[in-house]
């Protein structure tokens, strides 16, 4: 109520030379509510703007001028049945209705967005078991997914590893292995790099965001940390591999629209037939 009153006082300060007309209470409440909403919007999006540019067009839309507003407010004290407080209360109720409607619209849009994103999620790669026990299988230690779409790729898998031994200067050591996940762009740049030292076993979970420049997703399950050394007796097992793609919101909504655009809401089956002759041609009928 206080903010509506402030808007009202601001409107009263705008003077015009047009002929004075009295504004009816119902229209006055609408003018106050629109002025409040406009002020709130412009207060967020703009900082330096003349108040005349905000309120005068609202009055003009209803066929009035700022001077008509001043004249109408001035007459309230001379009208026994008139109450400015009641008009402001009506304006406040209209603002509340406006807010409730748009709050509902925002909820609907959020719901559509969430349904679209969930509905367009898909598993792009799944493998229950990748077993590397010999050198001939080491090609399985690298997985490439392409092409990529803008959005998010969720990667999860579990690995177990038995690190082999090697001798260096007469001492027995474990061969250090590393895993890595990254995105390669169209111009060959690696980004979203994630690497880790392999332990005996571990669960890996990683979410990577992609854009139009992203070309392919590369997962290296195991490689030697020291490139001068090679695996001779690999023993790496990857289980429960799942790569799930979630599209960008705009792409998901667009895809959802295209998926359902061919649904015919006004198909013949939605309308009851008046008699047997009005049935659609593809309907099954038995004539006695």
PyMOL commands that set and color helices and strands:
alter all, ss='L'
color gray80, all
select helices_A, chain A and resi 2-12+25-45+51-61+66-76+84-119+135-141+249-260+268-270+276-278
alter helices_A, ss='H'
color red, helices_A
select strands_A, chain A and resi 122-132+142-145+151-161+165-168+171-174+177-185+190-197+201-210+214-224+236-247
alter strands_A, ss='S'
color yellow, strands_A
deselect
rebuild
show_as cartoon
